[in-house]
Amino acid sequence: MMGAMCAVNYVEDAEGRNRADAERVAANIPKASIIQSDVSDAAQVAAMMSQIKKEFGGLDILVNNAGILRDRRLRKCQPTNGKA
């Protein structure tokens, strides 16, 4: 995607690790911006999309990579249909 502008989303955490991770990702992408937004909160998503429209003129491609791992044990994660 030559010339693509990228918004890297993160959710705030007390230790600031998510922001640091987002900054590391954005540092390797030309024309990248980081935006804090909890995607489980519709109002925050609306604000993020407004910021994206203001900075970039809109959104052409979306990579949705959001998830919650409560006990930090990936091997316990199962597809919702029960198939591996």
Summary of the structure (lengths in Angstrom):
residues: 84
radius of gyration: 15.1
end to end distance: 32.1
largest distance: 42.0
contacts: 153
relative contact order: 0.17
helix: 35%
strand: 12%
